[in-house]
Amino acid sequence: MTSKIRVLVTGATGFVGSCLVKRLKERKDLIIRSMSRTGGEEDPDIEFFNADLSETAKLEQAVRGVDVVYHLAGMLGKWGVPKETYYRINGQGTEDLLQACLRERLKQFIYLSSAGVLGPNIRNADESFPRNPSNVYEQTKAEAEVRVLEYHRRNGLPVTIIRPEFLYGPKDKHVLGLFQALKRRRFFLINQGESLLHPTYIDDLIEVLCRVLLDPAVNGRIYLVAGERSVSVREFTGMISHCLRSAPCELSVPASVALILAVASETVGRGTGIIPILTQSRVKFFSESRSYNTLLARRELGFRPLSLEQGIRKTIQWYEEQGYL
């Protein structure tokens, strides 16, 4: 009788983590260990482990007896978070987890990175493009990638790196504000909305994460994962408005003006403790272009992303069912 594979998922209660755990539970050959800072819903089919990436001793316990690690935990880009926090969680936290894994006979370490490590204002970028991070989130994810690959090269750790771009979908709260703003017609374009985005539906990423599991052909590989095509901000927001049965946004301001408004909004936020609606990072996000070539994932993993309109409609349906829209 073949023994079951024990899989650890860090960040298991987050957006990606919760979706991945739900999918992995469908497999009868796996034992799932969920690691997070907050715990999770009681489930007899899951081993729960409460730990923070900064707790080295607990990391050693979390990986004990594990065959595969999905490292999804990390600090997303948020306003007001000190730079040191990103380096401690995304950088040093990954290093400490890798070090703990060396004590185990790990079959695979799957690291969830970000397409953002390639930087802004790129078009049709593929895995051969050099890392060129532009903010602390991207910098720390790029740093973590380097560490993962070093452990692969120096210690023979079997690793796979997945770089998704601009995730959205059911259960997501990170992009929810955009949908709400468009429904309430409280959104404006920057530079006529000509910059490119490459939205990626959550199920497409989960499919890739499942396909690389225990596949020896992906050892040492990096894969970009993005939606069916890149779109302009104008087209993307217009499609959301159309699916919401709302009028599309036509108001546009130059990026220079938007940055002035963002600085003012952040100043007020620091004085009042209220999270600003408009930030400099959001202005940059909607005024910089990012477009990716996913040919490698399509060719080697059979990646076939959902159409953008289908993804948007599924997301809106979930938001409405939950009372968010």
Secondary structure, 3 states (H helix, E strand, C coil): CCCCEEEEEECCCCHHHHHHHHHHCCCCCEEEEEEECCCCCCCCCEEEEECCCCCHHHHHHHHCCCCEEEECCCCCCCCCCCHHHHHHHHHHHHHHHHHHHCCCCCCEEEEECCHHHHCCCEEEECCCCCCCCCCHHHHHHHHHHHHHHHHHHHHCCCEEEEEECCEECCCCCCCHHHHHHHHCCCCCEEHHHCCEECCEEHHHHHHHHHHCCCCHHHCCEEEEECCCCCEEHHHHHHHHHHHCCCCCCCCEECHHHHHHHHHHHHHHHHHHCCCCCCCHHHHHHHHCCEEECCHHHHHHHCCCCCCHHHHHHHHHHHHHHCCCC
